Amino acid sequence: MRQLHFLVFLLIGTVLFAQDPVRWKLARSFVGFTSDAPLERISAENTKSKGLLDLSARSFALQIPVVEFQGFNSPLQREHFNENYLASQEFPNATFTGRIIESVDLTVPGTHTVRAKGELIIHGKERERIIPCDLVVSRDGIRVTSTFVVALEEHSIRVPRVVQQKIASVISVTVDALFKPAP
């Protein structure tokens, strides 16, 4: 249901772009994760995310296609990530939708440390999260950066006992996104 809300938000936002300068579109994205387990370190990154930012409401929606993560230590590891852990056929996207808690004017250039509160959906499991972010407002756009952790258990991602020393139970996530007004 949440993914349907995201798609409606994305479609409505796309239609309104030409008429509403407060809605900005994701122009460049980087989402990376690292699993730092005792026997293995796994990293992957994704640059194919989509998203919208509404300046007046301080609301946002991000969609990250799971199958687009690249990196890993081997092709087999990527296959296991998509098939066994994230089940990307059944849950093709991770999403984060919500609002910026602090009352900041995102039309004024400068750097702001804020908290993004919303629903993070990974592996079909929705969790309310408050994620600290740095926003840099400049003539290039609005750049959002953040680093936070995700516990696999919170999203019903099971790691078999045989590989628990190779896959961390808590994953570090890094986000670097640039929003620009639509032309």
N, C-alpha and C positions, 0 to 999 in steps of 0.2 A: 504494500500500500504506500509506503514511504517513497519508493522509487517512482510510483505513479505521480505523487505530489511533486517530486523533483522534476519529472518530465513536463508536467503542466507548467511549473514555474519557469523552466527553461524555454518552453515554447512561447508562453505569454511574454516573457522577457525579450525574446528575439523579435517578436512582432512590435513591441513597444520601443525598441532601441531608437528608431529614427525620430520618435516624438518625445522621448524622455531622457534628458542628459544625466539623470541621476542613476541610471542603470548602466553598469559597466560589465564588460565581457572579459573572460579570462583569455589573455593573449599569449602567455607563456607559462608553463608549469613544470615543476619538478617535484615528484613525490618519491622519496627513497626510504627503504627500511633496512635495518640491520638486526640480525639475530646473532648475538654473541654468546654462544654456548661453550661449555668447557672443552669440547673436542673439535668444534668447527665454528667458523664465522661465515655467515651468509649475508650477502648484500644484493639488493636489486633496486632498480629505479624505473620510473615511469614519467614520460613527458607528454602523455596523450590525454590529460584531464580536460574536462569542460567545466565551466562555472560562470556564475553571475554574482554581481555585488550591487545591491541597491543602496546608494549613498544616503538617501533621506531616511529610510527605515533602518539603516545599519544592518541589513539582513543579507544573507549569502546562501548559495547552494553550490556545492562541488560534487562532481561525479568522476570517479577514477576507474577506468576499465582495468579489471584485474589481469586479464590476459596480456596486457601491454607491458607488464613488468619485465625488464631485461636485466641481465647480469648473471647472477647465480654463479656457482662454482662449476656447473656442468649442465648440459641439456636435460639430463635425467632429473636433476634437482628441480629445474624449472617445471618439468612435467609433473613431478610429485607435488609441487606447490599448487599448480592449477587443478590437478585431478584429486589429490588426496586431502589437501589441507584447506584450500580456499574454495574448492568445488566451483570453479569459474563457469562451468556450463550452466549450473543451476543458479549461481549468484554472480552474474557477469560484472557487476559494479560495486564498488564501495562508495558510500556517499556521506557527506557531512553537510547538514543544513541547519541554519540557526540565525543568531543575531550577535552583534558585538555588544557586550554588556555596557562598557563605558560610553558616556555621551561625548563623543569627539566629532569635530567638524572635519569630515573627510575631503572637504574642498580646499582646506588651508594647507599649504605645503609645510612639511615637518615630519618628525618621527614620533610615533605614539606607541606605547606599550599597552596592550588591551587584552581582554579575555573574550574568546569566542565561545558562546554557549549554544549547544545544539544537540542534534541527534546524529551520532556516528553509527553507520550501518556497515558492518563487515560480516561476510559469510551469512547474510540474512538476519543477523542478530543486531537489534537496535539498542544502543546504550546512550543515555544522556551524558555529555561530556562538557567540561569547561577546559578549554585549551588556551594557554597563554600564546600571544602572537605579538610580533613587532610589525607595525605598519609604517611604511615610508611613503608619504605623499609628495610627489614631485611632478615636474612637467612630463616625465616619462610615463607616469601612471601611478597606480597604487600597488606597491610591492608588499606582499604579506609573507613573513617567514615565521617558522615555528619548529620546535623540536619537542616531541612528547612521546610517551610510551603507551603501548597497547598490550594488555594481558590477553593471551590467546584464549584462556578459559572464559573470559567475559563474552567472547563471541562464538562460543561452542566449537572452537577449533581444537580437535583432539590430536595429540602427538603420541604415537605408539611408544610403549616403554623401550623398545629396542633402539629408538633414535632419540630418546630424551637427552642424551649427552651431546647431541649434535644440533638440536633445535632449542633455542631459548624459550622459556615460557612467557617472557615479557620481551616485546620487540620495540626497538627504538625507531621512531618515524620522524623524517625531516621533510618539511614542506617549504617550497620557495615558489610563489605564484605572483604573476604580474597581471593586474587588471587594467584595461584601457577602455575609454569610452568608444562606443561603436561609431564608425564613420558616418 
